[in-house]
Amino acid sequence: MSKPSQPSPSSAPSGDTPLERALDRNETVEQTVKQSGAELFVINAVLKQEIPGSVQTGDVAQALQKTSELEGKIQESAQDLAHVNELLEQEIDERADVERELADTKAALAKAKAK
């Protein structure tokens, strides 16, 4: 079984601020989690198809059920990460706006002092 591939670091520009770096890392993790969930879905489907129904009892049945539950948890985690990433993007945008306003205010203050 192959290891889930991760987007290359060059696929997204690296951030200058800690929040941007956190967002970059979260996006990488989000993709890995999504891919892992998809791979688990395929594995579980193959196992259910290839293991005869008469064998899908006891521990085997429990293992198949647990992998289905795990698949759901992984998909939910990927959705949660996507939501967190949206919140981080909003925070980054808000901070950039505040920093621009601060720079404009500092420039206006410096201009006023110079007069």
N, C-alpha and C positions, 0 to 999 in steps of 0.2 A: 504494500500500500504506500502510495507516495505521500509525502508531506505537503500540506496545503501551501501553495505558492503565495507569496506576498507581493503586492505592488512594489515595483522598484522605487528606491528613495527618490530617483529623479523624476518619477511620474507626477509629483506634486512639488511646487516650490516650497522650500523649507521656510518656516516662519522666523521672523526676527524677534518676536516677543515670546515669553513663556506660554501664553495662551495660544498663539499660533502654532508653536511646536507641539503643544498638547493636542490641538486639533489635528495636526498632521499625523501624530501617533495614533490618535483615536480612529481616524479614517483608515489607517492601515489595519488596525485591530478589527475594525468593523468588517472590512473586506475578508479578512482571515476567518472571522466567525461565520460570516455568510457562506463562504466557500466550504467551511467545515460542516455546516449544517446541510448543505446540498450534497456533500460527499456521504454524510451519514444517511441521508435519505436514500441515496442510491444503494448503499451497502445493505440497509435494512430491507429495501424492496427486493434485492437479489436474494438475501437470506430467506425471506418469507416465500419467495417463489421457488427456490431450489430445495428447501428443506420440506420434505413431505409432511402433509398435515398430520399424519399419524405420529410423527416424531415431534411435532410442535406442542409438546405437553410438558408439564413440570418445569424444570429449570430452563429448558429451551424456550418454552412459552414465556416464562418470566423475563428471560434475557431479551427476547424480541420485543416484549412490551416495554421494558426499560429503555431499549434503544429508541423506540418510538417516542417515549416521554422525553428522553434526552434531546432528540431532534427538535421537539417543540420548544424546549428550554433554550436551545442554541438559537433558534429562529427568533424567539422573544428577546434574547440578549442582543442580537443583531439589531432589532428594531429599537431597543432601548439605547444602544450606542448611536444609532442614526439620530435619535431625538437629542441626545446629549451633544452630538456634533452640531446640530442646528442651533442649540442654545449657545454653544461656544462661538459659532459664527456670528450670532447676534451680539454677543458680548464684545467680540473683537471689533465689529462695526461700530458699536456704541462708544467704545473706548477711542477708536480712531476719530470719531466725530468730536468727542470731548477734547482730545489732543489738538485737533485743528482749531477748535474754539479757543483753547488756551493759548495756542501760538498766535492767533489773531489778536487776542486780548493783550498779550505781551507786546506784540508789535505796536498796537494802538497806544499802549502805555508808554513805550519807549518813544514813540513819535510825539506824544503829548509832553513828555519830560524834556524833549529836545527843543521845544518851542520856547 
